[in-house]
Amino acid sequence: MDAMDLLMTRSSNGKLTEPGPDDSSLRRAFEAAARAPDHGALRPLRVRVVRGHARDALGTLMADVLAQRQPASTPEERDKMRQKALRAPMILVIGAALQASPKVPVIEQILCAGAAAHALLLALQAQGYAAIWRTGDAAYDAGVKRAFGFAESDAIVGFIYAGTAKQPAPALVRPAPETFVSEWLSDER
């Protein structure tokens, strides 16, 4: 697939089924992610692959976190949260292991992981898979971070749900460039 076609057709698709990306496809996607801009070569990107029965454990973790965060949540709400981990055959937890650096602010390290997540989405789509990037309260929860081996000061930038599309991605109206682009003209002094 031509790179511009890929960029112009990338779309989130949350209606996913088996098969999920195979190990070879994942490897290529991870190699693409490793090319994300990384100021200072700090290598903050971390990816955790969740598939198979590990999705059940993730669902239980997310339901437990909901119960702790919202003690008044109903069993139905907790079960709905638990089921979210089963919406796709694979979930990629994308994080940034943040480091103190005099040259590279934390935001740039988080942006590195975000750029890598976008590269993963594109690489999966280029190989015929579909995916959607989600966050939610769990991404910011200290217990979830700990469960994935992150420090509380680290960042989970998202959960990428990946698999095969059950149906085409919904058509979305994208903003025209003129709605967000303007030319800056310096003040001639």
PyMOL commands that set and color helices and strands:
alter all, ss='L'
color gray80, all
select helices_A, chain A and resi 3-9+23-33+39-41+54-69+75-84+106-126+137-140+142-147+177-179
alter helices_A, ss='H'
color red, helices_A
select strands_A, chain A and resi 16-17+45-51+90-96+130-134+155-165
alter strands_A, ss='S'
color yellow, strands_A
deselect
rebuild
show_as cartoon
